[in-house]
Amino acid sequence: MNISLEIVLRTLISFILVLTIAKILGKHTLAQMTYYDFVSSITLGSITGNLAFNYALKTTQLTIALLTFGGISYIVALITLKNRKLRKSLSGKPTIVIENGKIMEENLKKLQFSLDTLDQELREKDIFDIQEVEYAVLELNGKLSVLKKFEYRQITQKDFMFLSGAKAKRSQFPIELIMDGEIIKDNFVHDGISLEWLSQQLNERSLNAADVFYAVKGTNGSLYFDLYKDNLRHPVDSNTKH
């Protein structure tokens, strides 16, 4: 086969296979680059590059390697979707860098995250005064999430309704209670949070932990429960064609 034609065909095969695998793995691979996603992307790119330009290896061999790796990645993605411990071990967990308005120096050192970088991330969120920040969390994808102090937040319609009696109060960090039907016992170290308290909240709603997909105590102390069975008659599918 002519070498130029072989390059074109191998490159075309590489493109089609990578596009197919990316489609199967889902959007989160593109939007949220965790440690695992980063390693997977490098490996996938390496195999693809060899498939397109390395003539020492046969096309069939590299195609098998690429499909095998894609299959492994897909299986791991399915398992981690159901197994929170494995998901945390592969992807890590978010790290608090500012808590109650105080910079967590030790966490910054562990992350090798400098104050200059922290200031830059805050400025990109239109925060030029660090005193405005109640909480800041470095997420798994490397992005910084920020919760401003009460007095620095934008006023909502709800705030207008209660403006006359509203008082500035310290927000608390949201506490995840249940995820994927399992109680997150590690989070039950906060004041007012106990397994007995959670059991009482579930009983009042006639629920078991296994019924709950996600439960969290919000920044204002309110509870949010999302159930596996939401009783939606016509759930919206974002992939539905119009």
Phi and psi restraints in degrees (value plus and minus 20) as a CYANA .aco file:
   2 ASN   PHI     -78.4   -38.4
   2 ASN   PSI     114.4   154.4
   3 ILE   PHI     -82.7   -42.7
   3 ILE   PSI     -56.6   -16.6
   4 SER   PHI     -85.3   -45.3
   4 SER   PSI     -61.2   -21.2
   5 LEU   PHI     -86.5   -46.5
   5 LEU   PSI     -57.4   -17.4
   6 GLU   PHI     -84.2   -44.2
   6 GLU   PSI     -60.0   -20.0
   7 ILE   PHI     -80.9   -40.9
   7 ILE   PSI     -64.9   -24.9
   8 VAL   PHI     -82.1   -42.1
   8 VAL   PSI     -65.8   -25.8
   9 LEU   PHI     -86.3   -46.3
   9 LEU   PSI     -63.4   -23.4
  10 ARG   PHI     -86.0   -46.0
  10 ARG   PSI     -59.7   -19.7
  11 THR   PHI     -85.3   -45.3
  11 THR   PSI     -60.6   -20.6
  12 LEU   PHI     -83.8   -43.8
  12 LEU   PSI     -62.7   -22.7
  13 ILE   PHI     -82.1   -42.1
  13 ILE   PSI     -63.0   -23.0
  14 SER   PHI     -79.9   -39.9
  14 SER   PSI     -66.3   -26.3
  15 PHE   PHI     -81.7   -41.7
  15 PHE   PSI     -66.0   -26.0
  16 ILE   PHI     -84.5   -44.5
  16 ILE   PSI     -63.3   -23.3
  17 LEU   PHI     -86.7   -46.7
  17 LEU   PSI     -65.1   -25.1
  18 VAL   PHI     -84.8   -44.8
  18 VAL   PSI     -61.1   -21.1
  19 LEU   PHI     -81.9   -41.9
  19 LEU   PSI     -60.8   -20.8
  20 THR   PHI     -86.1   -46.1
  20 THR   PSI     -65.4   -25.4
  21 ILE   PHI     -84.2   -44.2
  21 ILE   PSI     -63.0   -23.0
  22 ALA   PHI     -81.4   -41.4
  22 ALA   PSI     -57.8   -17.8
  23 LYS   PHI     -85.3   -45.3
  23 LYS   PSI     -59.5   -19.5
  24 ILE   PHI     -89.8   -49.8
  24 ILE   PSI     -62.5   -22.5
  25 LEU   PHI     -88.7   -48.7
  25 LEU   PSI     -46.4    -6.4
  26 GLY   PHI      82.6   122.6
  26 GLY   PSI     151.1   191.1
  27 LYS   PHI     -87.8   -47.8
  27 LYS   PSI     -49.4    -9.4
  28 HIS   PHI     -83.2   -43.2
  28 HIS   PSI     -45.9    -5.9
  29 THR   PHI     -83.0   -43.0
  29 THR   PSI     -53.2   -13.2
  30 LEU   PHI    -104.8   -64.8
  30 LEU   PSI     -56.2   -16.2
  31 ALA   PHI    -110.3   -70.3
  31 ALA   PSI     -47.5    -7.5
  32 GLN   PHI    -150.2  -110.2
  32 GLN   PSI      74.4   114.4
  33 MET   PHI    -107.2   -67.2
  33 MET   PSI      80.3   120.3
  34 THR   PHI    -113.3   -73.3
  34 THR   PSI    -199.6  -159.6
  35 TYR   PHI     -75.2   -35.2
  35 TYR   PSI     -68.7   -28.7
  36 TYR   PHI     -82.8   -42.8
  36 TYR   PSI     -63.8   -23.8
  37 ASP   PHI     -83.9   -43.9
  37 ASP   PSI     -57.6   -17.6
  38 PHE   PHI     -83.6   -43.6
  38 PHE   PSI     -67.8   -27.8
  39 VAL   PHI     -83.8   -43.8
  39 VAL   PSI     -61.7   -21.7
  40 SER   PHI     -82.0   -42.0
  40 SER   PSI     -61.6   -21.6
  41 SER   PHI     -85.0   -45.0
  41 SER   PSI     -61.1   -21.1
  42 ILE   PHI     -83.9   -43.9
  42 ILE   PSI     -65.5   -25.5
  43 THR   PHI     -82.8   -42.8
  43 THR   PSI     -64.4   -24.4
  44 LEU   PHI     -82.2   -42.2
  44 LEU   PSI     -62.1   -22.1
  45 GLY   PHI     -85.8   -45.8
  45 GLY   PSI     -57.7   -17.7
  46 SER   PHI     -84.6   -44.6
  46 SER   PSI     -66.5   -26.5
  47 ILE   PHI     -83.6   -43.6
  47 ILE   PSI     -61.2   -21.2
  48 THR   PHI     -83.8   -43.8
  48 THR   PSI     -62.4   -22.4
  49 GLY   PHI     -81.7   -41.7
  49 GLY   PSI     -61.6   -21.6
  50 ASN   PHI     -85.2   -45.2
  50 ASN   PSI     -58.0   -18.0
  51 LEU   PHI     -83.0   -43.0
  51 LEU   PSI     -56.0   -16.0
  52 ALA   PHI    -100.0   -60.0
  52 ALA   PSI     -56.4   -16.4
  53 PHE   PHI    -147.7  -107.7
  53 PHE   PSI     -30.3     9.7
  54 ASN   PHI    -112.0   -72.0
  54 ASN   PSI      82.4   122.4
  55 TYR   PHI    -101.5   -61.5
  55 TYR   PSI     -29.7    10.3
  56 ALA   PHI     -91.6   -51.6
  56 ALA   PSI     -42.8    -2.8
  57 LEU   PHI    -127.5   -87.5
  57 LEU   PSI     119.9   159.9
  58 LYS   PHI     -93.0   -53.0
  58 LYS   PSI     130.9   170.9
  59 THR   PHI     -80.5   -40.5
  59 THR   PSI     -60.6   -20.6
  60 THR   PHI     -84.2   -44.2
  60 THR   PSI     -58.6   -18.6
  61 GLN   PHI     -83.7   -43.7
  61 GLN   PSI     -66.5   -26.5
  62 LEU   PHI     -90.7   -50.7
  62 LEU   PSI     -53.1   -13.1
  63 THR   PHI     -84.5   -44.5
  63 THR   PSI     -62.7   -22.7
  64 ILE   PHI     -81.9   -41.9
  64 ILE   PSI     -63.1   -23.1
  65 ALA   PHI     -82.3   -42.3
  65 ALA   PSI     -62.3   -22.3
  66 LEU   PHI     -86.6   -46.6
  66 LEU   PSI     -64.0   -24.0
  67 LEU   PHI     -87.2   -47.2
  67 LEU   PSI     -57.2   -17.2
  68 THR   PHI     -84.0   -44.0
  68 THR   PSI     -65.9   -25.9
  69 PHE   PHI     -84.0   -44.0
  69 PHE   PSI     -60.6   -20.6
  70 GLY   PHI     -82.1   -42.1
  70 GLY   PSI     -60.3   -20.3
  71 GLY   PHI     -85.0   -45.0
  71 GLY   PSI     -62.1   -22.1
  72 ILE   PHI     -82.4   -42.4
  72 ILE   PSI     -64.6   -24.6
  73 SER   PHI     -81.6   -41.6
  73 SER   PSI     -59.6   -19.6
  74 TYR   PHI     -86.6   -46.6
  74 TYR   PSI     -62.7   -22.7
  75 ILE   PHI     -85.0   -45.0
  75 ILE   PSI     -63.5   -23.5
  76 VAL   PHI     -81.8   -41.8
  76 VAL   PSI     -59.8   -19.8
  77 ALA   PHI     -82.2   -42.2
  77 ALA   PSI     -59.8   -19.8
  78 LEU   PHI     -86.9   -46.9
  78 LEU   PSI     -61.8   -21.8
  79 ILE   PHI     -86.9   -46.9
  79 ILE   PSI     -65.3   -25.3
  80 THR   PHI     -86.8   -46.8
  80 THR   PSI     -43.6    -3.6
  81 LEU   PHI     -84.7   -44.7
  81 LEU   PSI     -50.3   -10.3
  82 LYS   PHI    -120.9   -80.9
  82 LYS   PSI     -40.5    -0.5
  83 ASN   PHI    -134.1   -94.1
  83 ASN   PSI      84.3   124.3
  84 ARG   PHI     -87.5   -47.5
  84 ARG   PSI     -57.4   -17.4
  85 LYS   PHI     -83.9   -43.9
  85 LYS   PSI     -64.2   -24.2
  86 LEU   PHI     -86.0   -46.0
  86 LEU   PSI     -58.0   -18.0
  87 ARG   PHI     -81.6   -41.6
  87 ARG   PSI     -61.0   -21.0
  88 LYS   PHI     -89.5   -49.5
  88 LYS   PSI     -57.6   -17.6
  89 SER   PHI     -89.1   -49.1
  89 SER   PSI     -52.8   -12.8
  90 LEU   PHI    -103.4   -63.4
  90 LEU   PSI     -60.5   -20.5
  91 SER   PHI    -122.3   -82.3
  91 SER   PSI     -33.8     6.2
  92 GLY   PHI      63.7   103.7
  92 GLY   PSI    -185.8  -145.8
  93 LYS   PHI    -164.3  -124.3
  93 LYS   PSI     135.8   175.8
  94 PRO   PHI     -80.2   -40.2
  94 PRO   PSI     131.1   171.1
  95 THR   PHI    -144.0  -104.0
  95 THR   PSI     108.8   148.8
  96 ILE   PHI     -97.3   -57.3
  96 ILE   PSI     106.2   146.2
  97 VAL   PHI    -130.3   -90.3
  97 VAL   PSI     -39.2     0.8
  98 ILE   PHI    -155.5  -115.5
  98 ILE   PSI     107.0   147.0
  99 GLU   PHI    -152.9  -112.9
  99 GLU   PSI     106.0   146.0
 100 ASN   PHI      32.9    72.9
 100 ASN   PSI      17.3    57.3
 101 GLY   PHI      59.6    99.6
 101 GLY   PSI     -18.5    21.5
 102 LYS   PHI    -127.1   -87.1
 102 LYS   PSI     114.1   154.1
 103 ILE   PHI     -93.8   -53.8
 103 ILE   PSI     111.2   151.2
 104 MET   PHI    -110.6   -70.6
 104 MET   PSI      70.0   110.0
 105 GLU   PHI     -80.8   -40.8
 105 GLU   PSI     -61.2   -21.2
 106 GLU   PHI     -83.5   -43.5
 106 GLU   PSI     -59.2   -19.2
 107 ASN   PHI     -87.1   -47.1
 107 ASN   PSI     -56.9   -16.9
 108 LEU   PHI     -83.1   -43.1
 108 LEU   PSI     -60.2   -20.2
 109 LYS   PHI     -84.5   -44.5
 109 LYS   PSI     -63.6   -23.6
 110 LYS   PHI     -81.8   -41.8
 110 LYS   PSI     -55.7   -15.7
 111 LEU   PHI    -104.9   -64.9
 111 LEU   PSI     -29.0    11.0
 112 GLN   PHI      35.5    75.5
 112 GLN   PSI      26.0    66.0
 113 PHE   PHI    -132.2   -92.2
 113 PHE   PSI      89.7   129.7
 114 SER   PHI     -99.2   -59.2
 114 SER   PSI     143.1   183.1
 115 LEU   PHI     -83.9   -43.9
 115 LEU   PSI     -54.8   -14.8
 116 ASP   PHI     -81.2   -41.2
 116 ASP   PSI     -62.2   -22.2
 117 THR   PHI     -87.0   -47.0
 117 THR   PSI     -60.0   -20.0
 118 LEU   PHI     -81.9   -41.9
 118 LEU   PSI     -64.8   -24.8
 119 ASP   PHI     -81.5   -41.5
 119 ASP   PSI     -60.4   -20.4
 120 GLN   PHI     -83.7   -43.7
 120 GLN   PSI     -64.7   -24.7
 121 GLU   PHI     -81.6   -41.6
 121 GLU   PSI     -58.9   -18.9
 122 LEU   PHI     -88.1   -48.1
 122 LEU   PSI     -61.2   -21.2
 123 ARG   PHI     -82.9   -42.9
 123 ARG   PSI     -54.6   -14.6
 124 GLU   PHI     -86.1   -46.1
 124 GLU   PSI     -37.1     2.9
 125 LYS   PHI    -122.7   -82.7
 125 LYS   PSI      -0.5    39.5
 126 ASP   PHI      43.1    83.1
 126 ASP   PSI      11.7    51.7
 127 ILE   PHI    -134.5   -94.5
 127 ILE   PSI      87.8   127.8
 128 PHE   PHI    -123.3   -83.3
 128 PHE   PSI     -27.8    12.2
 129 ASP   PHI    -142.3  -102.3
 129 ASP   PSI      92.8   132.8
 130 ILE   PHI     -85.1   -45.1
 130 ILE   PSI     -37.0     3.0
 131 GLN   PHI     -87.6   -47.6
 131 GLN   PSI     -34.2     5.8
 132 GLU   PHI     -97.7   -57.7
 132 GLU   PSI     -32.9     7.1
 133 VAL   PHI    -113.6   -73.6
 133 VAL   PSI     108.1   148.1
 134 GLU   PHI    -110.3   -70.3
 134 GLU   PSI     -70.9   -30.9
 135 TYR   PHI    -156.1  -116.1
 135 TYR   PSI     125.1   165.1
 136 ALA   PHI    -158.6  -118.6
 136 ALA   PSI     112.2   152.2
 137 VAL   PHI    -147.6  -107.6
 137 VAL   PSI     109.2   149.2
 138 LEU   PHI    -107.0   -67.0
 138 LEU   PSI      94.1   134.1
 139 GLU   PHI     -99.0   -59.0
 139 GLU   PSI     153.6   193.6
 140 LEU   PHI     -82.7   -42.7
 140 LEU   PSI     -49.3    -9.3
 141 ASN   PHI    -108.9   -68.9
 141 ASN   PSI     -11.3    28.7
 142 GLY   PHI      67.3   107.3
 142 GLY   PSI     -20.0    20.0
 143 LYS   PHI    -111.6   -71.6
 143 LYS   PSI     132.0   172.0
 144 LEU   PHI    -118.7   -78.7
 144 LEU   PSI     106.2   146.2
 145 SER   PHI    -124.8   -84.8
 145 SER   PSI     117.1   157.1
 146 VAL   PHI    -149.0  -109.0
 146 VAL   PSI     115.3   155.3
 147 LEU   PHI    -133.2   -93.2
 147 LEU   PSI      96.3   136.3
 148 LYS   PHI     -96.9   -56.9
 148 LYS   PSI     139.0   179.0
 149 LYS   PHI     -84.6   -44.6
 149 LYS   PSI     134.9   174.9
 150 PHE   PHI     -72.5   -32.5
 150 PHE   PSI     -64.7   -24.7
 151 GLU   PHI     -93.5   -53.5
 151 GLU   PSI     -30.0    10.0
 152 TYR   PHI    -126.8   -86.8
 152 TYR   PSI     -18.8    21.2
 153 ARG   PHI    -101.9   -61.9
 153 ARG   PSI     136.2   176.2
 154 GLN   PHI     -88.1   -48.1
 154 GLN   PSI     121.8   161.8
 155 ILE   PHI     -97.0   -57.0
 155 ILE   PSI     110.9   150.9
 156 THR   PHI    -124.0   -84.0
 156 THR   PSI     153.8   193.8
 157 GLN   PHI     -81.2   -41.2
 157 GLN   PSI     -55.3   -15.3
 158 LYS   PHI     -85.0   -45.0
 158 LYS   PSI     -56.9   -16.9
 159 ASP   PHI     -84.3   -44.3
 159 ASP   PSI     -59.4   -19.4
 160 PHE   PHI     -81.6   -41.6
 160 PHE   PSI     -57.6   -17.6
 161 MET   PHI     -84.8   -44.8
 161 MET   PSI     -53.7   -13.7
 162 PHE   PHI    -132.2   -92.2
 162 PHE   PSI      -1.2    38.8
 163 LEU   PHI     -80.8   -40.8
 163 LEU   PSI     -56.7   -16.7
 164 SER   PHI     -85.2   -45.2
 164 SER   PSI     -53.3   -13.3
 165 GLY   PHI    -130.3   -90.3
 165 GLY   PSI     -12.8    27.2
 166 ALA   PHI     -97.7   -57.7
 166 ALA   PSI     123.3   163.3
 167 LYS   PHI    -148.7  -108.7
 167 LYS   PSI     121.1   161.1
 168 ALA   PHI     -86.1   -46.1
 168 ALA   PSI     108.9   148.9
 169 LYS   PHI    -156.4  -116.4
 169 LYS   PSI     135.5   175.5
 170 ARG   PHI     -94.1   -54.1
 170 ARG   PSI     111.5   151.5
 171 SER   PHI    -102.6   -62.6
 171 SER   PSI     135.6   175.6
 172 GLN   PHI    -129.0   -89.0
 172 GLN   PSI     135.8   175.8
 173 PHE   PHI     -92.7   -52.7
 173 PHE   PSI     116.1   156.1
 174 PRO   PHI     -79.8   -39.8
 174 PRO   PSI     116.8   156.8
 175 ILE   PHI    -134.4   -94.4
 175 ILE   PSI      95.8   135.8
 176 GLU   PHI     -96.3   -56.3
 176 GLU   PSI     108.8   148.8
 177 LEU   PHI    -125.9   -85.9
 177 LEU   PSI     -62.4   -22.4
 178 ILE   PHI    -157.0  -117.0
 178 ILE   PSI     117.3   157.3
 179 MET   PHI    -162.1  -122.1
 179 MET   PSI     109.3   149.3
 180 ASP   PHI      36.5    76.5
 180 ASP   PSI      16.1    56.1
 181 GLY   PHI      58.5    98.5
 181 GLY   PSI     -15.6    24.4
 182 GLU   PHI    -137.0   -97.0
 182 GLU   PSI     115.7   155.7
 183 ILE   PHI     -93.1   -53.1
 183 ILE   PSI     111.5   151.5
 184 ILE   PHI    -109.7   -69.7
 184 ILE   PSI      68.2   108.2
 185 LYS   PHI     -86.0   -46.0
 185 LYS   PSI     -47.0    -7.0
 186 ASP   PHI     -82.7   -42.7
 186 ASP   PSI     -42.4    -2.4
 187 ASN   PHI    -108.4   -68.4
 187 ASN   PSI     -21.6    18.4
 188 PHE   PHI    -110.8   -70.8
 188 PHE   PSI      33.1    73.1
 189 VAL   PHI    -142.2  -102.2
 189 VAL   PSI     -14.7    25.3
 190 HIS   PHI    -113.0   -73.0
 190 HIS   PSI     135.0   175.0
 191 ASP   PHI     -80.8   -40.8
 191 ASP   PSI     113.1   153.1
 192 GLY   PHI      61.0   101.0
 192 GLY   PSI     -18.7    21.3
 193 ILE   PHI    -134.4   -94.4
 193 ILE   PSI     101.6   141.6
 194 SER   PHI    -169.7  -129.7
 194 SER   PSI     144.1   184.1
 195 LEU   PHI     -83.8   -43.8
 195 LEU   PSI     -55.5   -15.5
 196 GLU   PHI     -84.6   -44.6
 196 GLU   PSI     -61.7   -21.7
 197 TRP   PHI     -82.7   -42.7
 197 TRP   PSI     -63.1   -23.1
 198 LEU   PHI     -85.2   -45.2
 198 LEU   PSI     -61.4   -21.4
 199 SER   PHI     -79.4   -39.4
 199 SER   PSI     -59.8   -19.8
 200 GLN   PHI     -83.7   -43.7
 200 GLN   PSI     -62.8   -22.8
 201 GLN   PHI     -83.8   -43.8
 201 GLN   PSI     -59.2   -19.2
 202 LEU   PHI     -88.0   -48.0
 202 LEU   PSI     -61.9   -21.9
 203 ASN   PHI     -83.4   -43.4
 203 ASN   PSI     -58.6   -18.6
 204 GLU   PHI     -83.5   -43.5
 204 GLU   PSI     -44.8    -4.8
 205 ARG   PHI    -123.6   -83.6
 205 ARG   PSI     -13.7    26.3
 206 SER   PHI      36.4    76.4
 206 SER   PSI      27.3    67.3
 207 LEU   PHI    -144.8  -104.8
 207 LEU   PSI     136.5   176.5
 208 ASN   PHI    -131.7   -91.7
 208 ASN   PSI     137.9   177.9
 209 ALA   PHI     -77.9   -37.9
 209 ALA   PSI     -55.0   -15.0
 210 ALA   PHI     -86.2   -46.2
 210 ALA   PSI     -38.5     1.5
 211 ASP   PHI    -100.5   -60.5
 211 ASP   PSI     -36.1     3.9
 212 VAL   PHI    -120.0   -80.0
 212 VAL   PSI     105.0   145.0
 213 PHE   PHI     -98.4   -58.4
 213 PHE   PSI     -61.5   -21.5
 214 TYR   PHI    -174.0  -134.0
 214 TYR   PSI     114.2   154.2
 215 ALA   PHI    -158.2  -118.2
 215 ALA   PSI     116.6   156.6
 216 VAL   PHI    -166.8  -126.8
 216 VAL   PSI     124.8   164.8
 217 LYS   PHI    -115.4   -75.4
 217 LYS   PSI      96.0   136.0
 218 GLY   PHI     -95.2   -55.2
 218 GLY   PSI    -199.3  -159.3
 219 THR   PHI     -85.2   -45.2
 219 THR   PSI     -44.6    -4.6
 220 ASN   PHI    -119.0   -79.0
 220 ASN   PSI     -11.0    29.0
 221 GLY   PHI      69.9   109.9
 221 GLY   PSI     -25.1    14.9
 222 SER   PHI     -98.5   -58.5
 222 SER   PSI     134.4   174.4
 223 LEU   PHI    -120.4   -80.4
 223 LEU   PSI     120.3   160.3
 224 TYR   PHI    -145.3  -105.3
 224 TYR   PSI     106.3   146.3
 225 PHE   PHI    -140.2  -100.2
 225 PHE   PSI     109.9   149.9
 226 ASP   PHI    -139.0   -99.0
 226 ASP   PSI     103.1   143.1
 227 LEU   PHI    -116.8   -76.8
 227 LEU   PSI     136.2   176.2
 228 TYR   PHI     -81.4   -41.4
 228 TYR   PSI     -60.8   -20.8
 229 LYS   PHI    -124.6   -84.6
 229 LYS   PSI      80.3   120.3
 230 ASP   PHI    -109.6   -69.6
 230 ASP   PSI     -22.6    17.4
 231 ASN   PHI      37.5    77.5
 231 ASN   PSI      17.6    57.6
 232 LEU   PHI    -107.7   -67.7
 232 LEU   PSI     102.5   142.5
 233 ARG   PHI     -91.3   -51.3
 233 ARG   PSI     -58.7   -18.7
 234 HIS   PHI    -153.7  -113.7
 234 HIS   PSI      53.8    93.8
 235 PRO   PHI     -82.5   -42.5
 235 PRO   PSI     123.1   163.1
 236 VAL   PHI    -100.0   -60.0
 236 VAL   PSI     111.0   151.0
 237 ASP   PHI    -127.2   -87.2
 237 ASP   PSI      96.3   136.3
 238 SER   PHI     -86.5   -46.5
 238 SER   PSI     -36.3     3.7
 239 ASN   PHI    -110.2   -70.2
 239 ASN   PSI     -21.4    18.6
 240 THR   PHI     -86.5   -46.5
 240 THR   PSI     112.6   152.6
 241 LYS   PHI    -101.2   -61.2
 241 LYS   PSI     119.1   159.1
